Amino acid sequence: MTKFSSTTPIYYVNAQPHLGHAYTTIIADAVSRWHRLLGDDVHLLTGTDEHGLKIQQAADAKGVTPQAFADSIAPLFEQAWQRLNITHDDFIRTTEKRHAVGVQKLLQACYDAGDIESDVYQGQYCVACEAYFLEDELENGNCPIHHTKTTYVEEENYFFRLSRFEDRLLKWYADHPQAITPGFRMNEVIGFIKGGLNDFSISRKTLTWGIPLPWDKSHVAYVWFDALANYITALGYGTDEKAFAERWPVDYHFIGKDIIRFHCVYWPAMLMSAGIEPPKGWAVGGWLLVGGEKMSKTTGNVVNPLDLIDDIGVDGFRYYVLADTAYGNDGDFTYEGLISRYNSDLANNLGNLAARIATVVEKKCGGLGPKPTLDSPLAQVAATAVSETKDAWAQVQPSKALEATWNLIRATNSHLENNEPWKMEVGEAVDRVMGDALEALRIVTILANPALPTSTQKIWSRIGLKGSITDLRIDADTKWGQYPGGVTVVKGDPLFPRKTA
């Protein structure tokens, strides 16, 4: 059985889950669900990032300890992912013992390799990013991400000698040209490496909220050495080497474009230093912008995904996230756009198709779904939809995958409109039309399941089919002609009631 492992970023607990967090997590979940349908042995990791200056400051402002503050926020992410129907296999918190053990092992390995040395840091620091910036990287003296003032910092730190890894990184990427998707992000990473790599600080002496360095307890690990290590500590690095060997390297780190430098340059260099193989790949998403700005607590334009699913349902929200923006590009979230996409694709297309099929079967076929015909004109449309959907998921392009699936929905609606079975006499002709429509809908429910897990299962049951879609397999179960016929079809309540913005 093929293994497929992936990760989301771990999310900082200085604020509650927002739409930006949900975006990446839903993408990773849908891709994982697709791979389960392929029959792969899937593992999806997510979690929370709980150390660092931001957490210390947030806890101080609340008058609580950093641990108590983290304990109050981390469960909100777990609850949000449960409500969004995320099927993660592990949730790592960086305050867990297994993480601390693995981080210290990684630090010691890099230190023993001679790639961590003491030095004095002087320069600009953004607390919100937990990142240092050169003067020429700032915009009018502000952080280029959060547009807030940076702070001048001068202190003794330990540094990771990233400057030593330029050639090794370039060779690794030359040997793995498909490692970053979409491809234009690879060009960005190569350009960054060729522009020259600076050593980066990996410790803080003025901060106590973190994991102590194993060789110098007066320093704690700085965020990137701490946070990035979650991807291996959760899999058993430092605590269960057999489990770690089975799951590492992962197939994809799902990340946003703002953390590409840390994930695609710092992280593989850290792993190389420690003698660990880099991940197989990175899937880099753009931002879901609100009013042209990235969502963040700092800018105050945060959208709570749980508010949206109260309005439109979990599947409706998941579909919008997956279908509305090509993965890798920026999207601009608007409530009007959410409602428009829901009404057009779900209410008018998929929901309408399921309802009209059930209505005609009830009136013309005695409520029993007929078998499909093997020479149906929809058979080739379905085969094309399956092929194109598979290709798009393989390229981590959910919007293209769903567009390919929706081509079959549109073709089936057209098939019904052209044949007008509601006007036909009861008999073989209407049975042919409806059997073909039911078979197309059966295939659609399988292809769309990673995006719409609850709704597709409802359709599956309503057209008289047993069991769970998650137990099916793409290659075997999307071949034309498998709808059994002679089973009860029911209409049920509207799957996607139309909404008003």
Stockholm file with secondary structure:
# STOCKHOLM 1.0

chainA/1-501         MTKFSSTTPIYYVNAQPHLGHAYTTIIADAVSRWHRLLGDDVHLLTGTDEHGLKIQQAADAKGVTPQAFADSIAPLFEQAWQRLNITHDDFIRTTEKRHAVGVQKLLQACYDAGDIESDVYQGQYCVACEAYFLEDELENGNCPIHHTKTTYVEEENYFFRLSRFEDRLLKWYADHPQAITPGFRMNEVIGFIKGGLNDFSISRKTLTWGIPLPWDKSHVAYVWFDALANYITALGYGTDEKAFAERWPVDYHFIGKDIIRFHCVYWPAMLMSAGIEPPKGWAVGGWLLVGGEKMSKTTGNVVNPLDLIDDIGVDGFRYYVLADTAYGNDGDFTYEGLISRYNSDLANNLGNLAARIATVVEKKCGGLGPKPTLDSPLAQVAATAVSETKDAWAQVQPSKALEATWNLIRATNSHLENNEPWKMEVGEAVDRVMGDALEALRIVTILANPALPTSTQKIWSRIGLKGSITDLRIDADTKWGQYPGGVTVVKGDPLFPRKTA
#=GR chainA/1-501 SS CCEEEEEEEEEETTSCCCHHHHHHHHHHHHHHHHHHHTTCEEEEEEEEECCSHHHHHHHHHHTSCHHHHHHHHHHHHHHHHHHTTCCCSEEEETTSHHHHHHHHHHHHHHHHTTCEEEEEEEEEEETTTTEEECGGGSBTTBCTTTCCBCEEEEEEEEEECGGGGHHHHHHHHHHCTTSEESHHHHHHHHHHHHTCCCCEECEESSCCSSCEETTEEEEEECHHHHHHTHHHHTTTTTTCHHHHHHHCSCSEEEEEGGGHHIIIIIHHHHHHHHTCCCCSCEEEECCEEETTEECCTTTTCCCCHHHHHHHHCHHHHHHHHHHSSCTTSCEECCHHHHHHHIIIIIIIIIIHHHHHHHHHHHHHSTTEECCCCTTCHHHHHHHHHHHHHHHHHHTTCHHHHHHHHHHHHHHHHHHHHHHCGGGSCTTHHHHHHHHHHHHHHHHHHHHTTTTCHHHHHHHHHHTTCCSCGGGCCHHHHTSTTCCCSSEECCCCSCSSCCCCC
#=GC SS_cons         CCEEEEEEEEEETTSCCCHHHHHHHHHHHHHHHHHHHTTCEEEEEEEEECCSHHHHHHHHHHTSCHHHHHHHHHHHHHHHHHHTTCCCSEEEETTSHHHHHHHHHHHHHHHHTTCEEEEEEEEEEETTTTEEECGGGSBTTBCTTTCCBCEEEEEEEEEECGGGGHHHHHHHHHHCTTSEESHHHHHHHHHHHHTCCCCEECEESSCCSSCEETTEEEEEECHHHHHHTHHHHTTTTTTCHHHHHHHCSCSEEEEEGGGHHIIIIIHHHHHHHHTCCCCSCEEEECCEEETTEECCTTTTCCCCHHHHHHHHCHHHHHHHHHHSSCTTSCEECCHHHHHHHIIIIIIIIIIHHHHHHHHHHHHHSTTEECCCCTTCHHHHHHHHHHHHHHHHHHTTCHHHHHHHHHHHHHHHHHHHHHHCGGGSCTTHHHHHHHHHHHHHHHHHHHHTTTTCHHHHHHHHHHTTCCSCGGGCCHHHHTSTTCCCSSEECCCCSCSSCCCCC
//
